């Protein structure tokens, strides 16, 4: 009895962190799951407000009501005898590239390179491809090697696609992108990574080492 009371108290504390729109969406999903799968669902996952409900809700807490609603519709199209876990359900909350009418990364990169000569008069498969190409740089796509531009383009493309998958409007995304002359998305990400890496090196004491042997000795000392 005491253990049950402690679990209930813990669930209530955790539930305080669930955003209201997520709680509303998940309450509807949970009840529909119970209708679809019957008593076996309740036995395995419990009721609204229970431990599993709270875990699922917190795992989806960064999503919008619409994303969870759309995720449930996609979930219904799958042939399932019982839900898996919140991670499986979470995957359903994001549309596929096909649903958004988007090419995969390789096709998008090829299109960006092919149309970088005349971007304004070319017919693009999707505005997201052109946006990523513009962020990468039309001149760079025409003149730099694939080893230089592909990674940068894909980072830009992934950024735009991730925001589209969250349900954001393509025009709103375009307005938020860096303007010409500003640091691109890919470069912002690289700069952050480089700074973070340098900070970790400094914290570890590797920045003051003079040669590889000193670095090796330092690593051996850390492993003792």
C-alpha angles and dihedrals in degrees: 000000000000092000090051091051091050091050091050091050091049092049091050091051092049092046090060088073095057112107113239096241090050091048091051093048094046093048089058092044092048093051092047090050089054090052092048100044100026127205093342090067093052091047092052102035106021129219134309108295094024127124097272092045091053092046092051093046093050090047089056096036095115093056128091127243089253093052092052091045091051090045091057091051090052089046090056090057090060121089102241133154090195137359117265114211136307091272090061090047092046090060088059090057093071123069120234122246088253091055090054093044091243128146120231119263097267094049091045092052092049090050091049091052094044093051099038091097094062107014096158096054098035122101107238123206090225136357089237090066092051092046091053090046092051091050090050091048128254091228091052092048089053099044111023125078123260090248088063103039107032097068091046092048093048091051090052092045093049090051093053093043093050090056092047089052089056088059098256120152114256092228092052090051091050091053091054096052120105114272123238110292093025124107111278124237092253092050091047088054092047092047091051091049092048093049092046090049092049091050091052091049090051093047090051092052095241095121093076096050115115103203144006093267091058089050091050092050090049092052092048089051091052091052095054 
